[in-house]
Amino acid sequence: MHLKELIKTLKKRRELLGVTQEHLAELSGVGLRTLKALESNKSNPTFETLSKLIEVLGMELKLEVKQPNF
């Protein structure tokens, strides 16, 4: 999944749960300005920021590293 798709998925989940940006920022410890910038595709999140948001939204992040074909 590409980063823009991931952010879109997080926003949809937030909206599905009926959580405002302000409340998600408070629950996750992510700044409201940061969250608004992420959801409007004006910045890229750090792994730590993604982890905080995903945890609060009841989701799971799996990272897969593919081996190159030699």
HUZI-V175445 format. One record per pair of residues at least 4 apart in sequence whose C-alpha atoms are under 8 Angstrom apart, sorted by sequence separation. I is the first residue (numbers start at 0). J is the second residue. If there is no record, write none. Layout:
BEGIN
i/j
I/J
I/J
END
This chain:
BEGIN
i/j
0/4
1/5
2/6
3/7
4/8
5/9
6/10
7/11
8/12
9/13
10/14
11/15
12/16
13/17
14/18
18/22
19/23
20/24
21/25
22/26
23/27
24/28
25/29
29/33
30/34
31/35
32/36
33/37
34/38
35/39
36/40
37/41
44/48
45/49
46/50
47/51
48/52
49/53
50/54
51/55
52/56
53/57
54/58
0/5
13/18
14/19
18/23
24/29
25/30
29/34
36/41
37/42
44/49
53/58
54/59
13/19
23/29
24/30
25/31
36/42
37/43
53/59
13/20
24/31
37/44
53/60
33/42
13/23
21/31
24/34
50/60
20/31
20/34
20/35
29/48
29/51
28/51
29/52
27/51
27/52
10/38
27/55
23/52
26/55
6/37
7/38
6/38
23/55
3/40
9/52
13/56
9/53
12/56
9/56
END
